[in-house]
Amino acid sequence: MSARRVRVHFTADGVGLAVFCVALGGVALISGDNLLYLVLSVLLAIWIVGGIAGVRNVASVRVRRQLPDELFADRGARGAFVVSVGDGVPATALVLEERSWDGARVEVDRVVRTVRAETTWRPSRRGLRALGPVRVRSTWPFGLLEHVVDLDVDDAVWVWPRPGPPAEATEAHGASQHLPSDEPDELVDLRPYRPGDRLRDVHWPTTARTGTPMVAVRAGVGAAPVWVRVPALTGPALEDAISAATGAVLDATAAGRPVGLVVANEVMPPRSGPAWRRQLLSVLATIPEGGR
């Protein structure tokens, strides 16, 4: 992460005081009144001290993101900016803004070493999104000048599609349906043993290797697999179908069912588990907006 140059802007109060200083200087020049010159000197000293202190206040700030574990389009998710300062110089009255999209903004009163400031990310578009600079602003110490620095904090985050209601996904879009497996003895997944499972379903090689009882999930045994289909559509209709399919995937995986996905000519046979869930969501997130 590297810091760009610090930019300085007048605040509304700063503009007003600057106009006053110009007028005061003109009156002092015309009248030759030493008291007016003294007042003007004090005001100019305030400008100089405020400018130097303000630059130093933001120049040593460092920021990194703590992004949410999962982020869905059009849904806010909590995360945080972790703010620290270098060179042992505290920072005061900071405003941090996410520059990649609207919605992530936080105010930090003071940073002595490290502060975790919670905020909300609310992306509007699905896909693998690149995150760029974080803007740091402050009007400390006198509120006359705003000091701004953009910090290059490069991150990338998956934004899953906006999930539709599971019932709507099934009924309105036909996104999911149960299909019998052609190979009922096919091993679909492994999961931890739960009370009530049959001992004959325990997968002993994996259990011996991991030291944790694991149960084999086979096609046609236990929960029926769910197939999720995305129709060949374009425009808003496609986004609605992707949203419905996302809701169907979330609903089925929450119920512990193996899930398969059909997108255009791509067929992903039913599987289960957290890693498979993320893979399905990433496929849905990266469907081109114009369709496949």
JOSUL-V425666 format. One record per residue. N is the residue number from 1. RES is the residue in one letter. PSI is psi in whole degrees, -180 to 180 (none if undefined). Layout:
# JOSUL-V425666
n | res | psi
N | RES | PSI
N | RES | PSI
This chain:
# JOSUL-V425666
n | res | psi
1 | M | 133
2 | S | 149
3 | A | 136
4 | R | 178
5 | R | 152
6 | V | 126
7 | R | 145
8 | V | 131
9 | H | 150
10 | F | 138
11 | T | 176
12 | A | -42
13 | D | -37
14 | G | -39
15 | V | -45
16 | G | -43
17 | L | -35
18 | A | -42
19 | V | -42
20 | F | -41
21 | C | -41
22 | V | -45
23 | A | -42
24 | L | -40
25 | G | -39
26 | G | -44
27 | V | -42
28 | A | -39
29 | L | -41
30 | I | -44
31 | S | -27
32 | G | 19
33 | D | 118
34 | N | -31
35 | L | -39
36 | L | -38
37 | Y | -37
38 | L | -45
39 | V | -43
40 | L | -38
41 | S | -41
42 | V | -43
43 | L | -41
44 | L | -36
45 | A | -38
46 | I | -42
47 | W | -47
48 | I | -48
49 | V | -43
50 | G | -40
51 | G | -46
52 | I | -46
53 | A | -38
54 | G | -41
55 | V | -45
56 | R | -30
57 | N | -38
58 | V | -15
59 | A | -29
60 | S | 5
61 | V | 137
62 | R | 145
63 | V | 140
64 | R | 157
65 | R | 145
66 | Q | 95
67 | L | 155
68 | P | 153
69 | D | -38
70 | E | 141
71 | L | 123
72 | F | 144
73 | A | 139
74 | D | 12
75 | R | 129
76 | G | 142
77 | A | 140
78 | R | 138
79 | G | -154
80 | A | 154
81 | F | 132
82 | V | 113
83 | V | 131
84 | S | 166
85 | V | 147
86 | G | 168
87 | D | 16
88 | G | 18
89 | V | 114
90 | P | 155
91 | A | 144
92 | T | 144
93 | A | 61
94 | L | 148
95 | V | 123
96 | L | 134
97 | E | 135
98 | E | 123
99 | R | -14
100 | S | -33
101 | W | 165
102 | D | 157
103 | G | -26
104 | A | 104
105 | R | 139
106 | V | 149
107 | E | 137
108 | V | 121
109 | D | -45
110 | R | 140
111 | V | 116
112 | V | -46
113 | R | -74
114 | T | 138
115 | V | 136
116 | R | 116
117 | A | 112
118 | E | 146
119 | T | -179
120 | T | 130
121 | W | 134
122 | R | 79
123 | P | 152
124 | S | -13
125 | R | 143
126 | R | 168
127 | G | 180
128 | L | 106
129 | R | 132
130 | A | 136
131 | L | 129
132 | G | -129
133 | P | 152
134 | V | 127
135 | R | 133
136 | V | 126
137 | R | 152
138 | S | 142
139 | T | 11
140 | W | 143
141 | P | -22
142 | F | -3
143 | G | 14
144 | L | -30
145 | L | 141
146 | E | 124
147 | H | 128
148 | V | 133
149 | V | 134
150 | D | 122
151 | L | 129
152 | D | 98
153 | V | 89
154 | D | 123
155 | D | 167
156 | A | 142
157 | V | 141
158 | W | 129
159 | V | 109
160 | W | 156
161 | P | 156
162 | R | 121
163 | P | 135
164 | G | 165
165 | P | 134
166 | P | -40
167 | A | -42
168 | E | -37
169 | A | -37
170 | T | -45
171 | E | -44
172 | A | -35
173 | H | -9
174 | G | 39
175 | A | -25
176 | S | 145
177 | Q | 152
178 | H | 128
179 | L | 140
180 | P | 150
181 | S | 144
182 | D | -19
183 | E | 86
184 | P | -22
185 | D | 4
186 | E | 133
187 | L | 118
188 | V | -42
189 | D | 171
190 | L | 141
191 | R | 160
192 | P | 150
193 | Y | 137
194 | R | 145
195 | P | 133
196 | G | -16
197 | D | 148
198 | R | 142
199 | L | -30
200 | R | -15
201 | D | -7
202 | V | 133
203 | H | 96
204 | W | -39
205 | P | -44
206 | T | -39
207 | T | -44
208 | A | -36
209 | R | -38
210 | T | -21
211 | G | 6
212 | T | 130
213 | P | 124
214 | M | 141
215 | V | 135
216 | A | 129
217 | V | 117
218 | R | 150
219 | A | 134
220 | G | -3
221 | V | 130
222 | G | -141
223 | A | 137
224 | A | 142
225 | P | 154
226 | V | 131
227 | W | 130
228 | V | 127
229 | R | 141
230 | V | 114
231 | P | 159
232 | A | 92
233 | L | 177
234 | T | 163
235 | G | -149
236 | P | -33
237 | A | -38
238 | L | -44
239 | E | -37
240 | D | -40
241 | A | -40
242 | I | -41
243 | S | -44
244 | A | -42
245 | A | -39
246 | T | -44
247 | G | -38
248 | A | -41
249 | V | -45
250 | L | -41
251 | D | -44
252 | A | -43
253 | T | -34
254 | A | -29
255 | A | -1
256 | G | 18
257 | R | 145
258 | P | 141
259 | V | 134
260 | G | 157
261 | L | 136
262 | V | 116
263 | V | 115
264 | A | -121
265 | N | 5
266 | E | 127
267 | V | 125
268 | M | 106
269 | P | 154
270 | P | 134
271 | R | 178
272 | S | 175
273 | G | 158
274 | P | -40
275 | A | -39
276 | W | -39
277 | R | -46
278 | R | -37
279 | Q | -43
280 | L | -44
281 | L | -36
282 | S | -35
283 | V | -45
284 | L | -36
285 | A | -26
286 | T | 10
287 | I | 126
288 | P | 143
289 | E | -26
290 | G | 2
291 | G | 166
292 | R | none
